[in-house]
Amino acid sequence: MVKDFIFFKAFGRIEKYLKKSGYTVYTAITDGFGTVENNATQLKQFIELIMTEHNTDKVNIIAHSKGGLDSKYMIENLDMTSHVASLTTLCTPFKGSPMASYLLKCPHRLLKFAAFWTNLWYRILNDKHPDSLTVCEQLQLHPTVELTELPQSIYCQSYSATMNRRRDDILMLVPFSLIRRYAKEASDGLVTLESSKYGVYRGDCLPESTSHSQIIGFASNKKKRRRIYSFYLNLAEELAQMGF
């Protein structure tokens, strides 16, 4: 639910790094706590502006976390199938997140109270329609759900990340500990490996311990950030070589 704010960039220096390598890159502007339907609409509008600006009719989408759900919904329900060449998802909770399910077990009054203040804060961060409680409900676990496939005209691949130790990312300390204790599954601190799988599953983004936030450049040292940037560059190069 991270988003750009003043000098703070949600994807850190990744966009700048790819642009330096000659790629045309845009970071979508969507609500941090908008529902899947809301953000899918915002994403469509953003992509339409890009296509007009560059006189093109297709884009490649690299989506992190809930952004993968927003993108999938947009393609399937907002008449964007012919405008997406590929969809690459990173740590997207296609079958939900244990943390969302844990939070929804809290008393309803507490949830409403927390949602009110979360929504207020995200309005300050320029969200148009924040709805954190509905988002939490959309992200709760549904492990037996049958995922619909995207049309074959769209190349779809997914990556996961695995966090191995609590000390690896202090931001993910609490959710990582809860998932490890109760779900007993490999995860990036928020999303389990199994939930991340969709389309052609490519495994973990990095072979080392990497958290949900680190894969977009947060809470990592300089050496790891370089490896993260290299991952995105290799991803862009691979898509280009495949003709996307």
BAMI-793318 format. One line per 10 residues: number of its first residue (from 1); for each residue x, y, z of N, C-alpha, C. Coordinates in nm, 2 decimals. Layout:
# residues N
NUM) X:Y:Z:X:Y:Z:X:Y:Z ~ ...
END
This chain:
# residues 244
1) 0.08:-0.12:0.00:0.00:0.00:0.00:0.09:0.13:0.00 ~ 0.21:0.11:-0.05:0.30:0.22:-0.05:0.27:0.31:-0.18 ~ 0.29:0.44:-0.17:0.26:0.52:-0.28:0.35:0.64:-0.28 ~ 0.37:0.71:-0.39:0.45:0.83:-0.40:0.39:0.94:-0.31 ~ 0.48:1.02:-0.25:0.44:1.13:-0.17:0.55:1.23:-0.16 ~ 0.53:1.35:-0.22:0.63:1.46:-0.23:0.76:1.40:-0.28 ~ 0.86:1.39:-0.20:0.99:1.34:-0.25:1.01:1.19:-0.23 ~ 0.91:1.13:-0.18:0.92:0.98:-0.15:0.87:0.90:-0.27 ~ 0.94:0.81:-0.32:0.91:0.73:-0.43:0.87:0.59:-0.39 ~ 0.75:0.54:-0.43:0.71:0.40:-0.39:0.81:0.30:-0.44
11) 0.86:0.31:-0.56:0.95:0.21:-0.62:1.09:0.26:-0.61 ~ 1.12:0.35:-0.52:1.26:0.39:-0.50:1.32:0.44:-0.63 ~ 1.44:0.39:-0.66:1.51:0.44:-0.78:1.50:0.34:-0.89 ~ 1.41:0.25:-0.88:1.39:0.14:-0.99:1.36:0.21:-1.12 ~ 1.26:0.30:-1.12:1.22:0.36:-1.25:1.33:0.44:-1.31 ~ 1.41:0.51:-1.23:1.52:0.59:-1.28:1.63:0.50:-1.33 ~ 1.65:0.39:-1.27:1.75:0.29:-1.31:1.72:0.23:-1.45 ~ 1.59:0.20:-1.47:1.55:0.14:-1.60:1.56:0.24:-1.71 ~ 1.52:0.37:-1.67:1.52:0.47:-1.77:1.66:0.50:-1.82 ~ 1.76:0.49:-1.72:1.90:0.51:-1.76:1.95:0.40:-1.86
21) 1.88:0.29:-1.85:1.92:0.18:-1.94:1.85:0.18:-2.08 ~ 1.77:0.29:-2.10:1.70:0.31:-2.22:1.56:0.27:-2.23 ~ 1.50:0.23:-2.12:1.36:0.18:-2.13:1.26:0.30:-2.09 ~ 1.15:0.29:-2.15:1.04:0.39:-2.12:0.96:0.33:-2.01 ~ 0.96:0.40:-1.89:0.90:0.35:-1.77:0.81:0.45:-1.71 ~ 0.70:0.41:-1.66:0.61:0.49:-1.58:0.57:0.41:-1.46 ~ 0.56:0.48:-1.34:0.50:0.43:-1.22:0.36:0.47:-1.21 ~ 0.27:0.38:-1.21:0.12:0.41:-1.21:0.08:0.49:-1.09 ~ -0.01:0.58:-1.10:-0.06:0.66:-0.99:-0.20:0.60:-0.96 ~ -0.21:0.53:-0.85:-0.33:0.47:-0.80:-0.34:0.49:-0.65
31) -0.46:0.48:-0.59:-0.48:0.49:-0.45:-0.41:0.38:-0.37 ~ -0.34:0.42:-0.26:-0.27:0.33:-0.18:-0.36:0.23:-0.11 ~ -0.48:0.27:-0.07:-0.58:0.19:-0.01:-0.71:0.19:-0.09 ~ -0.70:0.19:-0.22:-0.83:0.18:-0.30:-0.86:0.04:-0.32 ~ -0.99:0.01:-0.34:-1.03:-0.12:-0.37:-0.98:-0.17:-0.51 ~ -0.98:-0.30:-0.53:-0.93:-0.35:-0.66:-1.01:-0.29:-0.77 ~ -1.14:-0.27:-0.76:-1.22:-0.21:-0.87:-1.18:-0.07:-0.89 ~ -1.16:0.01:-0.78:-1.13:0.15:-0.79:-0.99:0.17:-0.86 ~ -0.89:0.09:-0.81:-0.76:0.10:-0.86:-0.75:0.06:-1.01 ~ -0.82:-0.05:-1.04:-0.82:-0.09:-1.18:-0.87:0.02:-1.28
41) -0.97:0.09:-1.23:-1.02:0.21:-1.31:-0.91:0.31:-1.33 ~ -0.85:0.35:-1.21:-0.74:0.45:-1.22:-0.62:0.40:-1.31 ~ -0.59:0.27:-1.30:-0.48:0.22:-1.38:-0.51:0.23:-1.53 ~ -0.64:0.19:-1.56:-0.68:0.20:-1.70:-0.66:0.35:-1.75 ~ -0.71:0.44:-1.68:-0.70:0.58:-1.72:-0.55:0.62:-1.73 ~ -0.47:0.58:-1.65:-0.32:0.61:-1.65:-0.26:0.55:-1.78 ~ -0.29:0.42:-1.81:-0.24:0.36:-1.92:-0.29:0.42:-2.05 ~ -0.41:0.46:-2.06:-0.47:0.53:-2.17:-0.39:0.66:-2.20 ~ -0.35:0.73:-2.10:-0.28:0.85:-2.12:-0.14:0.82:-2.18 ~ -0.08:0.72:-2.13:0.06:0.67:-2.18:0.05:0.63:-2.32
51) -0.05:0.56:-2.36:-0.06:0.51:-2.50:-0.09:0.63:-2.59 ~ -0.16:0.73:-2.55:-0.19:0.84:-2.63:-0.06:0.92:-2.64 ~ 0.02:0.94:-2.53:0.14:1.02:-2.54:0.24:0.96:-2.63 ~ 0.25:0.82:-2.63:0.35:0.75:-2.71:0.30:0.69:-2.84 ~ 0.18:0.72:-2.87:0.11:0.67:-2.99:0.14:0.52:-3.01 ~ 0.10:0.45:-2.90:0.11:0.30:-2.90:-0.02:0.24:-2.85 ~ -0.04:0.11:-2.88:-0.16:0.05:-2.83:-0.14:-0.06:-2.73 ~ -0.02:-0.08:-2.69:0.01:-0.19:-2.59:0.12:-0.15:-2.49 ~ 0.10:-0.20:-2.37:0.21:-0.18:-2.26:0.24:-0.31:-2.20 ~ 0.36:-0.31:-2.13:0.40:-0.42:-2.04:0.37:-0.37:-1.90
61) 0.31:-0.45:-1.82:0.28:-0.42:-1.68:0.37:-0.51:-1.59 ~ 0.44:-0.44:-1.50:0.51:-0.51:-1.39:0.45:-0.46:-1.26 ~ 0.38:-0.55:-1.19:0.30:-0.51:-1.08:0.34:-0.58:-0.95 ~ 0.35:-0.50:-0.85:0.39:-0.55:-0.72:0.27:-0.56:-0.62 ~ 0.26:-0.67:-0.55:0.16:-0.69:-0.44:0.02:-0.68:-0.50 ~ -0.06:-0.60:-0.43:-0.20:-0.58:-0.48:-0.21:-0.53:-0.62 ~ -0.11:-0.46:-0.66:-0.11:-0.41:-0.80:-0.13:-0.52:-0.90 ~ -0.09:-0.64:-0.87:-0.12:-0.75:-0.96:-0.27:-0.78:-0.97 ~ -0.34:-0.77:-0.86:-0.48:-0.79:-0.86:-0.55:-0.68:-0.93 ~ -0.51:-0.56:-0.91:-0.57:-0.45:-0.98:-0.55:-0.46:-1.13
71) -0.43:-0.50:-1.17:-0.40:-0.52:-1.32:-0.49:-0.63:-1.38 ~ -0.49:-0.74:-1.31:-0.57:-0.86:-1.36:-0.72:-0.82:-1.38 ~ -0.77:-0.75:-1.28:-0.91:-0.71:-1.28:-0.93:-0.61:-1.40 ~ -0.84:-0.52:-1.42:-0.85:-0.42:-1.53:-0.86:-0.49:-1.66 ~ -0.76:-0.59:-1.68:-0.76:-0.66:-1.81:-0.89:-0.74:-1.83 ~ -0.94:-0.81:-1.73:-1.05:-0.90:-1.75:-1.18:-0.82:-1.76 ~ -1.19:-0.71:-1.69:-1.33:-0.64:-1.67:-1.34:-0.51:-1.74 ~ -1.23:-0.44:-1.78:-1.24:-0.31:-1.83:-1.19:-0.29:-1.97 ~ -1.21:-0.40:-2.05:-1.19:-0.39:-2.19:-1.04:-0.35:-2.22 ~ -0.94:-0.41:-2.15:-0.80:-0.38:-2.18:-0.72:-0.49:-2.23
81) -0.79:-0.60:-2.27:-0.71:-0.72:-2.31:-0.62:-0.69:-2.43 ~ -0.67:-0.61:-2.52:-0.59:-0.58:-2.65:-0.48:-0.48:-2.62 ~ -0.48:-0.42:-2.50:-0.38:-0.31:-2.48:-0.27:-0.36:-2.38 ~ -0.26:-0.48:-2.34:-0.16:-0.53:-2.25:-0.08:-0.64:-2.32 ~ 0.05:-0.62:-2.34:0.13:-0.73:-2.41:0.17:-0.83:-2.31 ~ 0.21:-0.79:-2.18:0.25:-0.88:-2.08:0.22:-0.83:-1.94 ~ 0.20:-0.92:-1.85:0.17:-0.89:-1.71:0.27:-0.97:-1.63 ~ 0.36:-0.90:-1.55:0.45:-0.97:-1.46:0.41:-0.93:-1.32 ~ 0.39:-1.02:-1.24:0.35:-0.99:-1.10:0.45:-1.03:-1.00 ~ 0.48:-0.95:-0.90:0.58:-0.97:-0.80:0.51:-0.98:-0.66
91) 0.51:-1.09:-0.60:0.45:-1.11:-0.46:0.31:-1.06:-0.45 ~ 0.23:-1.10:-0.55:0.09:-1.06:-0.55:0.01:-1.17:-0.48 ~ -0.08:-1.13:-0.39:-0.16:-1.23:-0.31:-0.28:-1.28:-0.39 ~ -0.26:-1.36:-0.49:-0.37:-1.41:-0.57:-0.47:-1.49:-0.49 ~ -0.42:-1.56:-0.39:-0.51:-1.64:-0.30:-0.52:-1.58:-0.16 ~ -0.49:-1.45:-0.16:-0.51:-1.38:-0.03:-0.38:-1.38:0.05 ~ -0.39:-1.30:0.16:-0.27:-1.29:0.26:-0.32:-1.33:0.40 ~ -0.24:-1.41:0.47:-0.28:-1.45:0.60:-0.30:-1.33:0.69 ~ -0.22:-1.22:0.67:-0.23:-1.10:0.76:-0.37:-1.04:0.75 ~ -0.43:-1.03:0.63:-0.56:-0.98:0.61:-0.66:-1.06:0.69
101) -0.65:-1.19:0.68:-0.74:-1.28:0.75:-0.73:-1.26:0.90 ~ -0.60:-1.25:0.95:-0.58:-1.22:1.09:-0.65:-1.09:1.14 ~ -0.63:-0.99:1.06:-0.68:-0.86:1.10:-0.83:-0.86:1.10 ~ -0.90:-0.94:1.01:-1.04:-0.94:1.01:-1.10:-1.02:1.13 ~ -1.02:-1.08:1.20:-1.07:-1.15:1.32:-1.08:-1.05:1.44 ~ -1.03:-0.93:1.43:-1.04:-0.83:1.53:-1.19:-0.79:1.55 ~ -1.23:-0.74:1.66:-1.36:-0.69:1.68:-1.40:-0.58:1.58 ~ -1.52:-0.59:1.53:-1.57:-0.50:1.42:-1.55:-0.35:1.45 ~ -1.58:-0.32:1.57:-1.57:-0.18:1.61:-1.42:-0.13:1.60 ~ -1.33:-0.22:1.64:-1.19:-0.18:1.63:-1.15:-0.17:1.48
111) -1.20:-0.26:1.40:-1.17:-0.25:1.26:-1.22:-0.12:1.19 ~ -1.34:-0.08:1.23:-1.40:0.04:1.18:-1.32:0.16:1.22 ~ -1.28:0.16:1.35:-1.20:0.27:1.40:-1.06:0.28:1.33 ~ -1.00:0.17:1.31:-0.87:0.17:1.24:-0.88:0.21:1.10 ~ -0.99:0.16:1.04:-1.02:0.19:0.89:-1.04:0.34:0.88 ~ -1.11:0.41:0.97:-1.14:0.55:0.96:-1.01:0.63:0.96 ~ -0.92:0.60:1.05:-0.79:0.67:1.06:-0.70:0.64:0.95 ~ -0.70:0.52:0.90:-0.62:0.48:0.78:-0.67:0.55:0.66 ~ -0.80:0.55:0.64:-0.85:0.62:0.53:-0.82:0.77:0.53 ~ -0.83:0.83:0.65:-0.80:0.97:0.67:-0.66:1.00:0.63
121) -0.57:0.92:0.68:-0.43:0.94:0.65:-0.40:0.93:0.50 ~ -0.46:0.83:0.44:-0.44:0.81:0.29:-0.50:0.92:0.21 ~ -0.61:0.98:0.26:-0.66:1.10:0.19:-0.56:1.21:0.19 ~ -0.49:1.23:0.30:-0.38:1.33:0.31:-0.27:1.30:0.21 ~ -0.25:1.17:0.19:-0.15:1.12:0.09:-0.21:1.12:-0.05 ~ -0.32:1.19:-0.07:-0.38:1.21:-0.20:-0.46:1.09:-0.26 ~ -0.50:0.99:-0.18:-0.59:0.89:-0.22:-0.72:0.96:-0.26 ~ -0.79:0.92:-0.37:-0.92:0.97:-0.40:-1.03:0.90:-0.33 ~ -1.02:0.77:-0.32:-1.13:0.69:-0.26:-1.07:0.58:-0.18 ~ -1.01:0.61:-0.06:-0.95:0.51:0.02:-1.06:0.43:0.09
131) -1.05:0.30:0.10:-1.15:0.21:0.16:-1.07:0.09:0.22 ~ -1.00:0.11:0.33:-0.91:0.01:0.38:-0.98:-0.11:0.43 ~ -1.10:-0.10:0.48:-1.17:-0.22:0.53:-1.21:-0.31:0.42 ~ -1.26:-0.26:0.31:-1.30:-0.34:0.20:-1.17:-0.40:0.13 ~ -1.06:-0.32:0.13:-0.94:-0.38:0.08:-0.89:-0.50:0.16 ~ -0.90:-0.49:0.29:-0.86:-0.60:0.38:-0.95:-0.72:0.35 ~ -1.08:-0.70:0.33:-1.17:-0.81:0.30:-1.13:-0.87:0.16 ~ -1.09:-0.79:0.07:-1.06:-0.84:-0.06:-0.93:-0.92:-0.06 ~ -0.84:-0.89:0.04:-0.71:-0.96:0.05:-0.71:-1.08:0.15 ~ -0.82:-1.11:0.21:-0.82:-1.22:0.30:-0.80:-1.35:0.23
141) -0.76:-1.45:0.30:-0.73:-1.58:0.24:-0.85:-1.65:0.17 ~ -0.82:-1.70:0.05:-0.92:-1.79:-0.02:-0.84:-1.89:-0.09 ~ -0.78:-1.98:-0.02:-0.68:-2.08:-0.08:-0.74:-2.17:-0.18 ~ -0.86:-2.20:-0.18:-0.92:-2.29:-0.28:-0.98:-2.23:-0.40 ~ -0.97:-2.10:-0.41:-1.03:-2.03:-0.53:-0.96:-2.07:-0.66 ~ -1.04:-2.08:-0.76:-0.99:-2.12:-0.89:-0.96:-1.99:-0.97 ~ -0.84:-1.97:-1.00:-0.80:-1.84:-1.07:-0.82:-1.85:-1.22 ~ -0.89:-1.75:-1.27:-0.91:-1.75:-1.41:-0.79:-1.71:-1.49 ~ -0.76:-1.76:-1.60:-0.65:-1.73:-1.68:-0.67:-1.61:-1.77 ~ -0.57:-1.54:-1.80:-0.58:-1.43:-1.89:-0.57:-1.49:-2.04
151) -0.62:-1.41:-2.13:-0.62:-1.46:-2.27:-0.47:-1.49:-2.31 ~ -0.46:-1.59:-2.40:-0.32:-1.63:-2.45:-0.25:-1.52:-2.52 ~ -0.31:-1.42:-2.56:-0.24:-1.31:-2.63:-0.16:-1.23:-2.53 ~ -0.18:-1.25:-2.40:-0.11:-1.17:-2.30:-0.01:-1.27:-2.23 ~ 0.12:-1.24:-2.23:0.22:-1.32:-2.16:0.21:-1.29:-2.01 ~ 0.18:-1.39:-1.93:0.16:-1.37:-1.79:0.26:-1.45:-1.71 ~ 0.34:-1.39:-1.62:0.44:-1.46:-1.54:0.43:-1.40:-1.40 ~ 0.48:-1.48:-1.30:0.47:-1.43:-1.16:0.60:-1.47:-1.09 ~ 0.64:-1.39:-0.99:0.75:-1.41:-0.91:0.71:-1.40:-0.76 ~ 0.78:-1.47:-0.68:0.76:-1.46:-0.53:0.88:-1.41:-0.47
161) 0.88:-1.40:-0.34:1.00:-1.36:-0.26:0.99:-1.44:-0.13 ~ 1.11:-1.48:-0.07:1.11:-1.55:0.05:1.19:-1.48:0.16 ~ 1.13:-1.44:0.27:1.20:-1.38:0.38:1.24:-1.50:0.48 ~ 1.36:-1.51:0.52:1.40:-1.62:0.60:1.42:-1.59:0.75 ~ 1.45:-1.47:0.78:1.47:-1.44:0.93:1.40:-1.31:0.96 ~ 1.36:-1.30:1.09:1.29:-1.17:1.14:1.38:-1.05:1.12 ~ 1.51:-1.07:1.14:1.60:-0.95:1.14:1.62:-0.90:1.00 ~ 1.58:-0.97:0.90:1.61:-0.93:0.76:1.54:-0.81:0.72 ~ 1.42:-0.78:0.78:1.35:-0.66:0.75:1.26:-0.62:0.87 ~ 1.29:-0.52:0.94:1.22:-0.48:1.06:1.08:-0.44:1.03
171) 1.05:-0.39:0.90:0.92:-0.35:0.86:0.82:-0.47:0.86 ~ 0.88:-0.58:0.83:0.80:-0.70:0.81:0.80:-0.79:0.93 ~ 0.86:-0.74:1.04:0.88:-0.83:1.16:0.76:-0.89:1.21 ~ 0.65:-0.81:1.24:0.53:-0.86:1.30:0.45:-0.96:1.20 ~ 0.42:-0.92:1.08:0.35:-1.01:0.99:0.43:-1.13:0.96 ~ 0.56:-1.12:0.94:0.65:-1.24:0.92:0.64:-1.34:1.03 ~ 0.64:-1.29:1.16:0.64:-1.37:1.27:0.50:-1.45:1.28 ~ 0.39:-1.37:1.26:0.26:-1.43:1.26:0.24:-1.54:1.16 ~ 0.29:-1.51:1.03:0.27:-1.61:0.93:0.35:-1.73:0.96 ~ 0.48:-1.71:1.00:0.57:-1.82:1.03:0.51:-1.91:1.15
181) 0.45:-1.85:1.24:0.40:-1.92:1.36:0.27:-2.00:1.33 ~ 0.17:-1.93:1.26:0.04:-1.99:1.24:0.02:-2.05:1.10 ~ 0.07:-1.99:1.00:0.05:-2.05:0.86:0.15:-2.15:0.83 ~ 0.27:-2.13:0.89:0.38:-2.23:0.87:0.41:-2.25:0.72 ~ 0.41:-2.14:0.65:0.44:-2.14:0.51:0.55:-2.04:0.47 ~ 0.63:-2.07:0.37:0.73:-1.97:0.32:0.66:-1.85:0.27 ~ 0.71:-1.73:0.31:0.64:-1.61:0.27:0.75:-1.50:0.26 ~ 0.70:-1.38:0.21:0.79:-1.26:0.20:0.76:-1.17:0.32 ~ 0.68:-1.22:0.41:0.64:-1.14:0.53:0.50:-1.10:0.52 ~ 0.44:-1.10:0.41:0.30:-1.07:0.39:0.23:-1.17:0.30
191) 0.29:-1.22:0.20:0.23:-1.30:0.10:0.31:-1.44:0.09 ~ 0.23:-1.55:0.10:0.30:-1.68:0.09:0.34:-1.71:-0.05 ~ 0.44:-1.80:-0.06:0.49:-1.84:-0.19:0.37:-1.89:-0.28 ~ 0.29:-1.98:-0.22:0.18:-2.04:-0.30:0.08:-1.94:-0.35 ~ 0.06:-1.83:-0.27:-0.04:-1.73:-0.31:0.02:-1.64:-0.42 ~ 0.15:-1.64:-0.44:0.21:-1.56:-0.54:0.21:-1.62:-0.68 ~ 0.17:-1.74:-0.69:0.18:-1.81:-0.82:0.07:-1.78:-0.91 ~ 0.10:-1.74:-1.03:0.00:-1.72:-1.14:0.07:-1.72:-1.27 ~ 0.00:-1.77:-1.37:0.06:-1.78:-1.50:0.18:-1.87:-1.50 ~ 0.29:-1.82:-1.57:0.42:-1.89:-1.57:0.49:-1.85:-1.44
201) 0.50:-1.94:-1.34:0.56:-1.91:-1.22:0.72:-1.92:-1.23 ~ 0.79:-1.81:-1.20:0.93:-1.81:-1.22:1.01:-1.83:-1.09 ~ 0.95:-1.85:-0.98:1.02:-1.87:-0.86:1.05:-1.73:-0.79 ~ 1.14:-1.73:-0.69:1.17:-1.61:-0.62:1.25:-1.51:-0.71 ~ 1.22:-1.38:-0.68:1.29:-1.27:-0.75:1.44:-1.28:-0.73 ~ 1.48:-1.31:-0.61:1.62:-1.32:-0.57:1.64:-1.45:-0.50 ~ 1.76:-1.51:-0.51:1.79:-1.64:-0.45:1.81:-1.62:-0.30 ~ 1.83:-1.50:-0.25:1.86:-1.47:-0.11:1.73:-1.43:-0.04 ~ 1.74:-1.42:0.09:1.62:-1.37:0.17:1.58:-1.23:0.13 ~ 1.46:-1.22:0.09:1.41:-1.09:0.04:1.26:-1.07:0.09
211) 1.23:-0.96:0.14:1.10:-0.93:0.19:1.00:-0.87:0.09 ~ 0.88:-0.86:0.13:0.78:-0.79:0.05:0.81:-0.65:0.02 ~ 0.87:-0.58:0.11:0.90:-0.44:0.09:1.04:-0.42:0.02 ~ 1.13:-0.52:0.05:1.26:-0.50:-0.01:1.26:-0.52:-0.16 ~ 1.17:-0.60:-0.21:1.17:-0.62:-0.36:1.14:-0.49:-0.44 ~ 1.09:-0.39:-0.37:1.07:-0.26:-0.44:1.17:-0.16:-0.39 ~ 1.28:-0.21:-0.32:1.39:-0.12:-0.29:1.39:-0.07:-0.15 ~ 1.30:-0.11:-0.06:1.29:-0.06:0.08:1.38:-0.15:0.17 ~ 1.42:-0.09:0.28:1.48:-0.17:0.39:1.59:-0.26:0.35 ~ 1.67:-0.22:0.26:1.78:-0.31:0.21:1.90:-0.23:0.20
221) 2.02:-0.30:0.22:2.14:-0.23:0.21:2.18:-0.20:0.06 ~ 2.29:-0.13:0.04:2.33:-0.09:-0.09:2.35:-0.21:-0.18 ~ 2.42:-0.31:-0.13:2.45:-0.43:-0.22:2.32:-0.50:-0.26 ~ 2.23:-0.51:-0.17:2.11:-0.58:-0.21:2.03:-0.50:-0.30 ~ 2.02:-0.36:-0.28:1.95:-0.28:-0.38:2.01:-0.29:-0.52 ~ 2.14:-0.31:-0.53:2.20:-0.33:-0.66:2.14:-0.46:-0.73 ~ 2.13:-0.56:-0.65:2.08:-0.69:-0.70:1.94:-0.68:-0.74 ~ 1.86:-0.60:-0.66:1.72:-0.58:-0.69:1.71:-0.50:-0.82 ~ 1.79:-0.39:-0.84:1.78:-0.32:-0.96:1.82:-0.41:-1.08 ~ 1.92:-0.49:-1.06:1.96:-0.59:-1.17:1.85:-0.68:-1.20
231) 1.77:-0.72:-1.10:1.65:-0.81:-1.13:1.56:-0.74:-1.23 ~ 1.52:-0.62:-1.20:1.43:-0.54:-1.28:1.49:-0.52:-1.42 ~ 1.62:-0.49:-1.43:1.68:-0.47:-1.56:1.68:-0.60:-1.64 ~ 1.71:-0.71:-1.58:1.71:-0.84:-1.65:1.56:-0.88:-1.69 ~ 1.47:-0.84:-1.61:1.33:-0.86:-1.64:1.29:-0.79:-1.77 ~ 1.33:-0.66:-1.77:1.29:-0.57:-1.89:1.37:-0.62:-2.01 ~ 1.49:-0.66:-2.00:1.56:-0.71:-2.11:1.50:-0.84:-2.17 ~ 1.46:-0.93:-2.08:1.40:-1.05:-2.12:1.27:-1.03:-2.19 ~ 1.19:-0.94:-2.14:1.06:-0.91:-2.21:1.09:-0.85:-2.35 ~ 1.19:-0.77:-2.36:1.22:-0.71:-2.49:1.27:-0.81:-2.59
241) 1.35:-0.91:-2.54:1.40:-1.02:-2.63:1.29:-1.11:-2.67 ~ 1.18:-1.12:-2.59:1.07:-1.20:-2.63:0.97:-1.13:-2.72 ~ 1.00:-1.00:-2.75:0.92:-0.92:-2.84:0.81:-0.84:-2.78 ~ 0.82:-0.83:-2.65:0.71:-0.75:-2.58:0.75:-0.61:-2.57
END
